[in-house]
Amino acid sequence: MNKGAAPILVTMGEPAGIGPEVAMAAFDALNGRVGTHPLKLVGDADVFARHKESLITTIARANAVPGKPSSSNAAAVTEAIEIAVRACLAGEAAALVTAPIHKAVLAGSGFAYPGHTEFLAALTKSGPAVMMLASEKLRVVPLIIHVPLARVPGLITADKIITTGQIILAALGRDFGIPHPRLAVAGLNPHAGEDGVLGGEEEAIIAPAIAALRAKGHAVTGPHSADTLFHDEARKHSDAVLTMYHDQGLIPIKTLSFWDGVNVTLGLPIVRTSPDHGTAFDIAGTGKADSRSMIAAIKLAAEIADRRAAS
């Protein structure tokens, strides 16, 4: 199979949530193809029964009851991801698009990872993986992701900022086609610490890390006050924003681009995207799920895969 015709794989995610619904709706909206890439669904045969001709089935089975998650489905959820990753690593698929999983359900079955990002890093045996939320209006990366807010300050280090910043800048060039990428870095505290009056992390950790990135020849600015980083004029001056923690970055992008934001995993040897929403158990099976973010995730996966293939 040549790379141009390699499929994009869409995993089912948590079968009791809206993942399978939006995956099939996106498949239908795109007529089973994006660009030169056919779409293939990966998951339980019953969950994707009406798309069996475009299905890669898991051995583990899922008993999917909308809105009622069960840890008994965890094996099928993780197997679908594993199948898709193996295909991407082998060059048999161009990209992976994952429907949302439910961390609590997987944790109840012994799943050892905080989420998709960390699981994918382990499966691909890659270095640090970075979660970017991207849309036409904004690209944002939280330095610290799925940990309690009280732990965030102690997890911020200069080395982590430098490593994450380099991964972001490399991806902006390779995957988004930006020849001279610009990165803005947020501070942790209100007013970026206000010269140490409102917190010392900016002066002690964040500013030195930014200086180190600049010394490597990168266009990096900050630390900026997060409350002034996301208005229309500010967004013109950077190609991505590195924030210090989850909500500091995800609130603005979900405000600006709730229906077309895409989660992109940077730093992997494969292309992976996902919609920027969760499992939405409350509307699963009701027909109310909106597939726009899944469609955007599939389209962006194809764009990145094609850009990598051409480089």
C-alpha positions in Angstrom: 0.0 0.0 0.0 1.6 3.3 -1.0 1.6 6.1 1.5 -0.8 8.3 -0.5 -3.5 5.6 -0.2 -2.8 4.6 3.4 -5.9 4.8 5.5 -6.6 7.1 8.5 -7.7 5.0 11.4 -10.4 6.1 13.8 -10.7 4.3 17.1 -14.0 3.8 18.9 -12.9 5.2 22.3 -15.3 4.6 25.2 -18.2 2.7 23.6 -20.8 3.9 26.2 -20.0 7.5 25.2 -20.4 9.6 22.1 -17.2 8.5 20.5 -18.6 5.8 18.2 -21.5 8.1 17.2 -19.2 11.0 16.2 -16.8 8.6 14.5 -19.5 7.1 12.3 -21.1 10.5 11.7 -17.8 11.9 10.6 -17.2 8.9 8.4 -20.5 9.5 6.7 -20.0 13.3 6.4 -16.7 12.7 4.7 -18.0 9.8 2.5 -15.4 7.5 4.0 -12.4 9.4 2.7 -10.3 12.5 3.3 -8.1 13.6 0.5 -6.3 10.4 -0.9 -6.9 8.6 2.4 -9.7 6.1 3.0 -11.1 6.0 6.5 -11.1 2.9 8.6 -12.9 2.4 11.9 -11.2 0.4 14.6 -13.2 -1.3 17.4 -15.9 -3.8 18.4 -17.8 -5.3 15.5 -21.2 -4.6 17.1 -20.4 -1.0 18.0 -19.5 -0.3 14.3 -21.8 -2.8 12.8 -23.2 -0.5 10.1 -19.7 0.2 8.8 -18.4 -3.4 8.8 -16.9 -3.0 5.3 -14.6 -0.3 6.6 -13.9 -1.9 10.0 -10.8 -3.3 11.7 -12.2 -5.4 14.6 -10.9 -6.0 18.0 -10.7 -9.5 19.5 -11.9 -8.2 22.8 -15.6 -7.4 22.8 -17.5 -4.5 24.2 -21.0 -4.5 25.6 -21.9 -0.9 24.9 -24.9 0.6 26.7 -25.1 4.3 25.9 -24.4 6.4 29.0 -23.5 3.4 31.2 -19.7 2.9 31.1 -18.2 -0.4 32.3 -14.7 -1.5 33.1 -15.5 -4.7 31.3 -15.1 -2.8 28.0 -11.6 -1.6 28.8 -9.8 -4.4 27.0 -11.6 -3.6 23.7 -10.9 0.2 24.2 -7.2 -0.3 24.7 -6.9 -3.0 22.0 -8.3 -0.7 19.4 -5.7 1.9 20.2 -2.9 -0.7 20.2 -4.1 -2.1 16.8 -4.1 1.4 15.3 -0.7 2.4 16.7 0.9 -0.8 15.4 -0.5 -0.1 11.9 0.8 3.5 12.0 4.3 2.3 13.1 4.4 -0.3 10.4 3.5 2.3 7.7 0.2 0.5 7.0 -1.8 3.6 8.1 -1.2 7.3 7.6 -2.6 8.6 10.9 -4.5 7.7 14.0 -7.6 9.6 15.2 -8.9 8.6 18.6 -12.4 9.0 20.0 -12.5 10.0 23.6 -11.8 7.5 26.4 -12.9 7.7 30.0 -10.0 7.6 32.3 -11.9 6.5 35.4 -13.3 3.5 33.6 -9.9 2.4 32.4 -8.3 3.0 35.7 -10.8 0.6 37.2 -9.5 -2.1 35.0 -5.8 -1.5 35.9 -4.9 0.9 33.1 -1.7 2.5 34.2 -1.7 5.8 32.3 -3.3 9.2 33.0 -4.7 9.4 29.5 -4.2 8.8 25.7 -1.1 11.0 25.5 0.9 9.0 28.0 -0.4 5.6 26.6 0.6 6.5 23.1 4.1 7.6 24.2 4.5 4.2 25.8 3.2 2.3 22.8 5.4 4.1 20.4 8.4 4.0 22.8 9.0 7.7 22.2 10.3 10.4 24.4 8.0 13.0 26.0 4.7 13.5 24.3 3.0 16.9 24.3 -0.7 17.6 24.1 -1.6 20.5 21.8 -5.1 21.9 21.3 -5.3 23.4 17.8 -7.8 25.4 15.7 -7.6 28.1 13.1 -7.7 30.7 15.8 -5.3 29.3 18.4 -2.8 26.6 19.2 -2.1 26.0 22.9 -0.1 23.5 24.9 -0.4 23.1 28.7 2.9 22.2 30.3 1.3 20.3 33.1 -1.8 18.4 32.1 -3.9 16.0 34.2 -2.8 16.6 37.8 -4.5 18.3 40.7 -4.0 22.1 40.6 -2.3 22.1 44.0 0.6 20.0 42.5 1.2 22.2 39.5 3.8 24.7 40.9 6.1 21.9 42.1 6.0 20.2 38.7 7.2 23.2 36.7 10.9 23.0 35.9 13.1 24.8 33.4 14.1 21.5 31.8 10.4 20.6 31.2 9.7 24.1 29.7 12.8 23.8 27.4 12.0 20.3 26.3 8.3 21.0 25.7 9.1 24.3 23.9 11.5 22.5 21.5 8.9 19.8 20.7 6.3 22.5 20.0 8.6 24.5 17.8 9.7 21.5 15.8 6.1 20.4 15.3 5.0 23.9 14.2 7.6 23.6 11.4 7.2 19.9 10.5 3.5 19.3 11.0 2.0 22.8 10.5 4.4 24.1 7.8 5.4 27.3 9.6 9.0 28.1 8.5 9.9 30.4 11.4 7.6 29.5 14.3 7.0 31.8 17.2 6.1 30.6 20.7 4.6 32.7 23.5 5.0 31.4 27.1 2.6 32.2 29.9 3.6 32.8 33.4 2.1 30.8 36.3 0.9 33.6 38.6 -1.4 36.6 38.1 0.3 39.3 36.1 3.2 36.8 35.5 4.3 37.3 39.1 4.5 41.1 38.8 8.3 41.1 39.4 8.1 38.6 42.2 5.4 40.3 44.2 2.7 37.7 43.2 4.9 34.7 42.9 8.5 33.7 42.2 8.2 31.0 39.6 8.5 33.4 36.7 11.8 34.8 37.7 13.3 31.6 39.1 12.2 29.1 36.5 10.2 30.3 33.5 12.2 33.3 32.4 15.5 31.4 32.5 14.0 28.6 30.4 12.8 31.1 27.9 16.3 32.6 27.8 17.7 29.1 27.1 15.3 28.6 24.2 16.2 32.0 22.7 19.9 31.1 23.1 19.2 28.1 20.8 17.9 30.5 18.2 14.2 30.1 18.8 11.6 32.9 18.6 10.2 32.7 22.1 8.6 35.4 24.2 7.4 35.7 27.8 6.6 35.0 30.5 3.4 36.7 29.7 0.4 37.4 31.9 -2.0 34.7 30.8 -5.0 37.1 31.0 -3.6 39.1 28.1 -2.4 36.3 25.8 -5.6 35.3 24.0 -7.4 38.4 22.7 -7.4 39.0 18.9 -4.4 41.3 18.8 -2.2 39.1 21.1 -2.8 36.0 19.0 -1.3 37.7 15.9 2.2 37.7 17.6 2.7 33.9 18.1 2.0 30.6 16.4 1.4 28.7 19.6 1.1 29.4 23.3 2.7 27.3 26.1 0.7 27.7 29.2 1.7 26.3 32.6 -1.3 24.1 33.4 -4.4 22.5 31.9 -7.2 25.1 32.4 -5.0 28.1 31.7 -4.7 26.9 28.1 -7.9 24.9 27.5 -10.4 27.5 28.7 -9.4 30.0 26.0 -9.3 27.5 23.1 -12.6 25.9 24.1 -14.1 29.4 24.3 -12.8 30.4 20.9 -13.1 27.0 19.1 -15.3 24.6 21.0 -16.7 22.9 18.0 -13.6 22.7 15.8 -10.7 22.4 18.2 -8.5 19.4 17.8 -6.2 17.6 20.2 -2.8 16.9 18.5 -0.1 14.8 20.2 3.3 16.2 19.4 6.6 14.3 19.8 5.4 11.0 18.5 6.7 9.1 15.5 3.1 8.7 14.3 0.4 11.3 13.6 -2.3 11.3 16.2 -5.3 13.7 16.6 -8.6 13.5 18.5 -11.6 15.7 19.1 -11.2 18.1 21.9 -14.3 16.9 23.9 -15.0 14.0 26.2 -17.3 11.1 26.3 -20.5 13.1 27.1 -22.3 10.1 28.7 -25.3 12.4 29.3 -26.2 12.6 25.6 -24.8 9.3 24.4 -27.3 7.4 22.3 -29.6 10.4 22.0 -28.5 11.6 18.6 -27.5 15.0 20.0 -23.7 14.5 19.7 -22.0 17.0 17.4 -19.3 15.5 15.0 -17.6 18.8 14.0 -14.6 18.3 16.2 -14.1 14.7 15.0 -14.4 15.9 11.4 -11.8 18.6 12.1 -9.5 16.0 13.8 -9.7 13.7 10.8 -8.9 16.5 8.4 -6.0 17.8 10.4 -4.6 14.3 10.7 -4.6 14.0 6.9 -3.0 17.4 6.5 -0.2 16.5 8.9 0.3 13.1 7.4 0.6 14.5 3.9 3.0 17.2 5.1 5.2 14.6 6.7 5.1 12.4 3.7 6.2 15.3 1.5 9.1 16.4 3.7 
